[in-house]
């Protein structure tokens, strides 16, 4: 069964990696879908985020792709059946419920599976990582080393 984990991953965090690892344990393999959005200002380009994820996930039965548009369209196109979403805290639930419901209306044959991130990662978000790094804080405990290096280089820290 084909499962897809979409997100902006700007930058990828240990919380993202935790959800990916657990999804691979369930499905055996996974497609991580990097969202290319013209509405968001990103620190990294979609191609840079794809490259970072490929480095971090090497050898993990994960394929990384870039997509702009509706996730359900991509999932349907590749014959997928499941969209994986990570949930950090109760505050994320309402948004994820809205997305899952809309996706089901658009493509009733595609299910959304929500995976709770490990509690040790529940406070990590890409936005928080960027904010901490911007102010010179240590992000090495919340992102993989490759990502830490890339963030520092991008922000010239």
KEMAR-108953 format. One record per residue (C-alpha): x negated, y, z; chain. Coordinates in pm, whole numbers, plus 50000, padded with zeros to 5 digits. Layout:
! KEMAR-108953
<atom xx="X" yy="Y" zz="Z" chain="A"/>
...
***
This chain:
! KEMAR-108953
<atom xx="50000" yy="50000" zz="50000" chain="A"/>
<atom xx="49861" yy="50340" zz="49901" chain="A"/>
<atom xx="49848" yy="50604" zz="50174" chain="A"/>
<atom xx="49748" yy="50969" zz="50135" chain="A"/>
<atom xx="49630" yy="51209" zz="50405" chain="A"/>
<atom xx="49669" yy="51566" zz="50276" chain="A"/>
<atom xx="49534" yy="51880" zz="50436" chain="A"/>
<atom xx="49325" yy="52189" zz="50386" chain="A"/>
<atom xx="49028" yy="52046" zz="50583" chain="A"/>
<atom xx="48871" yy="52393" zz="50603" chain="A"/>
<atom xx="48649" yy="52273" zz="50763" chain="A"/>
<atom xx="48691" yy="51902" zz="50841" chain="A"/>
<atom xx="48692" yy="51842" zz="51218" chain="A"/>
<atom xx="48641" yy="51539" zz="51438" chain="A"/>
<atom xx="49021" yy="51541" zz="51483" chain="A"/>
<atom xx="49063" yy="51492" zz="51107" chain="A"/>
<atom xx="48802" yy="51216" zz="51110" chain="A"/>
<atom xx="48984" yy="51046" zz="51399" chain="A"/>
<atom xx="49314" yy="51041" zz="51205" chain="A"/>
<atom xx="49135" yy="50916" zz="50891" chain="A"/>
<atom xx="48960" yy="50636" zz="51080" chain="A"/>
<atom xx="49285" yy="50522" zz="51237" chain="A"/>
<atom xx="49478" yy="50541" zz="50908" chain="A"/>
<atom xx="49211" yy="50328" zz="50737" chain="A"/>
<atom xx="49248" yy="50075" zz="51021" chain="A"/>
<atom xx="49619" yy="50050" zz="50938" chain="A"/>
<atom xx="49608" yy="50061" zz="50557" chain="A"/>
<atom xx="49260" yy="49929" zz="50476" chain="A"/>
<atom xx="49190" yy="50227" zz="50253" chain="A"/>
<atom xx="49305" yy="50586" zz="50223" chain="A"/>
<atom xx="49309" yy="50880" zz="49986" chain="A"/>
<atom xx="49225" yy="51209" zz="50154" chain="A"/>
<atom xx="49384" yy="51488" zz="49955" chain="A"/>
<atom xx="49222" yy="51831" zz="49978" chain="A"/>
<atom xx="49482" yy="52100" zz="49920" chain="A"/>
<atom xx="49387" yy="52371" zz="49677" chain="A"/>
<atom xx="49607" yy="52666" zz="49767" chain="A"/>
<atom xx="49604" yy="53015" zz="49622" chain="A"/>
<atom xx="49803" yy="53138" zz="49925" chain="A"/>
<atom xx="49528" yy="53066" zz="50179" chain="A"/>
<atom xx="49190" yy="53229" zz="50212" chain="A"/>
<atom xx="48947" yy="52946" zz="50278" chain="A"/>
<atom xx="48594" yy="52947" zz="50411" chain="A"/>
<atom xx="48502" yy="52666" zz="50168" chain="A"/>
<atom xx="48620" yy="52609" zz="49813" chain="A"/>
<atom xx="48826" yy="52296" zz="49750" chain="A"/>
<atom xx="48523" yy="52136" zz="49581" chain="A"/>
<atom xx="48299" yy="52218" zz="49880" chain="A"/>
<atom xx="48556" yy="52066" zz="50120" chain="A"/>
<atom xx="48578" yy="51755" zz="49899" chain="A"/>
<atom xx="48199" yy="51721" zz="49900" chain="A"/>
<atom xx="48179" yy="51765" zz="50279" chain="A"/>
<atom xx="48446" yy="51499" zz="50333" chain="A"/>
<atom xx="48275" yy="51258" zz="50092" chain="A"/>
<atom xx="47947" yy="51295" zz="50284" chain="A"/>
<atom xx="48111" yy="51251" zz="50623" chain="A"/>
<atom xx="48329" yy="50958" zz="50511" chain="A"/>
<atom xx="48075" yy="50769" zz="50301" chain="A"/>
<atom xx="48128" yy="50394" zz="50328" chain="A"/>
<atom xx="48466" yy="50423" zz="50502" chain="A"/>
<atom xx="48711" yy="50297" zz="50229" chain="A"/>
<atom xx="48820" yy="50655" zz="50167" chain="A"/>
<atom xx="48861" yy="50833" zz="49836" chain="A"/>
<atom xx="48871" yy="51214" zz="49839" chain="A"/>
<atom xx="49066" yy="51406" zz="49576" chain="A"/>
<atom xx="49171" yy="51769" zz="49519" chain="A"/>
<atom xx="49529" yy="51866" zz="49438" chain="A"/>
<atom xx="49726" yy="52186" zz="49399" chain="A"/>
<atom xx="50099" yy="52147" zz="49408" chain="A"/>
<atom xx="50340" yy="51931" zz="49602" chain="A"/>
<atom xx="50185" yy="51641" zz="49788" chain="A"/>
<atom xx="50483" yy="51417" zz="49710" chain="A"/>
<atom xx="50423" yy="51472" zz="49336" chain="A"/>
<atom xx="50063" yy="51354" zz="49374" chain="A"/>
<atom xx="50163" yy="51056" zz="49590" chain="A"/>
<atom xx="50432" yy="50952" zz="49340" chain="A"/>
<atom xx="50191" yy="50990" zz="49047" chain="A"/>
<atom xx="49939" yy="50749" zz="49201" chain="A"/>
<atom xx="50207" yy="50501" zz="49315" chain="A"/>
<atom xx="50165" yy="50587" zz="49682" chain="A"/>
<atom xx="50420" yy="50504" zz="49948" chain="A"/>
<atom xx="50298" yy="50687" zz="50260" chain="A"/>
<atom xx="50190" yy="51039" zz="50353" chain="A"/>
<atom xx="49976" yy="51047" zz="50667" chain="A"/>
<atom xx="50001" yy="51350" zz="50893" chain="A"/>
<atom xx="49804" yy="51417" zz="51208" chain="A"/>
<atom xx="49968" yy="51558" zz="51516" chain="A"/>
<atom xx="49760" yy="51730" zz="51782" chain="A"/>
<atom xx="50016" yy="51873" zz="52018" chain="A"/>
<atom xx="50388" yy="51925" zz="52065" chain="A"/>
<atom xx="50348" yy="52267" zz="51904" chain="A"/>
<atom xx="50268" yy="52094" zz="51570" chain="A"/>
<atom xx="50581" yy="51877" zz="51582" chain="A"/>
<atom xx="50837" yy="52123" zz="51445" chain="A"/>
<atom xx="50627" yy="52204" zz="51137" chain="A"/>
<atom xx="50554" yy="51835" zz="51071" chain="A"/>
<atom xx="50923" yy="51747" zz="51109" chain="A"/>
<atom xx="51018" yy="52013" zz="50855" chain="A"/>
<atom xx="50753" yy="51890" zz="50610" chain="A"/>
<atom xx="50851" yy="51525" zz="50651" chain="A"/>
<atom xx="51218" yy="51605" zz="50602" chain="A"/>
<atom xx="51154" yy="51815" zz="50292" chain="A"/>
<atom xx="50925" yy="51550" zz="50145" chain="A"/>
<atom xx="51193" yy="51285" zz="50203" chain="A"/>
<atom xx="51448" yy="51505" zz="50021" chain="A"/>
<atom xx="51208" yy="51549" zz="49729" chain="A"/>
<atom xx="51097" yy="51183" zz="49716" chain="A"/>
<atom xx="51312" yy="50946" zz="49925" chain="A"/>
<atom xx="51083" yy="50649" zz="49847" chain="A"/>
<atom xx="50780" yy="50811" zz="50015" chain="A"/>
<atom xx="50751" yy="50782" zz="50392" chain="A"/>
<atom xx="50565" yy="51010" zz="50631" chain="A"/>
<atom xx="50363" yy="50845" zz="50906" chain="A"/>
<atom xx="50247" yy="51070" zz="51186" chain="A"/>
<atom xx="49933" yy="50966" zz="51371" chain="A"/>
<atom xx="49862" yy="51130" zz="51703" chain="A"/>
<atom xx="49504" yy="51246" zz="51721" chain="A"/>
<atom xx="49301" yy="51121" zz="52015" chain="A"/>
<atom xx="49354" yy="51337" zz="52322" chain="A"/>
<atom xx="48986" yy="51435" zz="52317" chain="A"/>
<atom xx="49055" yy="51610" zz="51984" chain="A"/>
<atom xx="49399" yy="51759" zz="52059" chain="A"/>
<atom xx="49266" yy="52113" zz="52105" chain="A"/>
<atom xx="49062" yy="52122" zz="51783" chain="A"/>
<atom xx="49189" yy="52305" zz="51476" chain="A"/>
<atom xx="49000" yy="52422" zz="51169" chain="A"/>
<atom xx="49099" yy="52781" zz="51248" chain="A"/>
<atom xx="48961" yy="52755" zz="51602" chain="A"/>
<atom xx="48638" yy="52604" zz="51470" chain="A"/>
<atom xx="48595" yy="52893" zz="51226" chain="A"/>
<atom xx="48670" yy="53150" zz="51496" chain="A"/>
<atom xx="48420" yy="52998" zz="51740" chain="A"/>
<atom xx="48153" yy="52971" zz="51470" chain="A"/>
<atom xx="48218" yy="53328" zz="51356" chain="A"/>
<atom xx="48134" yy="53450" zz="51706" chain="A"/>
<atom xx="47821" yy="53236" zz="51728" chain="A"/>
<atom xx="47969" yy="52961" zz="51945" chain="A"/>
<atom xx="47860" yy="52599" zz="51940" chain="A"/>
<atom xx="48087" yy="52386" zz="51719" chain="A"/>
<atom xx="47861" yy="52079" zz="51715" chain="A"/>
<atom xx="48088" yy="51885" zz="51952" chain="A"/>
<atom xx="48402" yy="51931" zz="51739" chain="A"/>
<atom xx="48277" yy="51878" zz="51380" chain="A"/>
<atom xx="48044" yy="51624" zz="51219" chain="A"/>
<atom xx="47678" yy="51738" zz="51191" chain="A"/>
<atom xx="47705" yy="51785" zz="50813" chain="A"/>
<atom xx="48001" yy="52019" zz="50864" chain="A"/>
<atom xx="47828" yy="52208" zz="51147" chain="A"/>
<atom xx="47533" yy="52275" zz="50918" chain="A"/>
<atom xx="47757" yy="52380" zz="50628" chain="A"/>
<atom xx="47964" yy="52618" zz="50843" chain="A"/>
<atom xx="47651" yy="52784" zz="50982" chain="A"/>
<atom xx="47502" yy="52818" zz="50634" chain="A"/>
<atom xx="47827" yy="52958" zz="50491" chain="A"/>
<atom xx="47859" yy="53209" zz="50777" chain="A"/>
<atom xx="47482" yy="53272" zz="50771" chain="A"/>
<atom xx="47442" yy="53193" zz="51141" chain="A"/>
***
